[in-house]
Amino acid sequence: MDYLTVKEAGEKWGISSRMVTIYCNEDRIPGAIKKGNLWLIPENAEKPKDLRKK
């Protein structure tokens, strides 16, 4: 399985890398794993819905 970094996922989804990190910390991205201080996101993962918007 191929993985993306937080920065690459943010560019793919059109959001900041900080929001991707928050989603990872909240376990909202299925299959995301943490290696040391680096999050790895599966290449085929979908962007989580933004719960701040109604």
N, C-alpha and C positions, 0 to 999 in steps of 0.2 A: 504494500500500500504506500502511495506517495503522500507526503505531508507538505503543508505550507507553513511558513513562519507567520507570526502575528502581523508583521508588516505586509506580507504578500496577501494574506487574507483580507486585511483592511483595504488594500488597493482593489482587490477583486470585488468586494462588496460595496465599495464607495463610502466607507466609514473610517474613523481614526483607529490607529493601532491600539490606543488606550481603551476604546470601546470593545475591541476584540478581546483584550486582556480581561476586561470586566466580565464579558460573557464566559470566558474560560473559567475564571474564578468562581462564577455562579453555577458552573456545570450546565450551561445552556447550549454548548456545542457538543453533540454526541461524538465520541471517539477522540476528543482532544486529550492529549497526554502532556505531562510536564516532565522535561528532562533537565534537571538542575534548576536553572532560572529561566529556561526557554520553553515556551508552549509550542507544541506541534499540532496543527489542525489538519484533519484529513482533507485531501484535495477535493473530494466530492461532497463535503459538508455544506449544508445550506445555511444562509444567514438567519440567525434567530430573529423573531419579531421583536420590535422595540416596544416594550411595555409602557414606556412613558407616553406614547401617543394613544389617544382614544378613538 
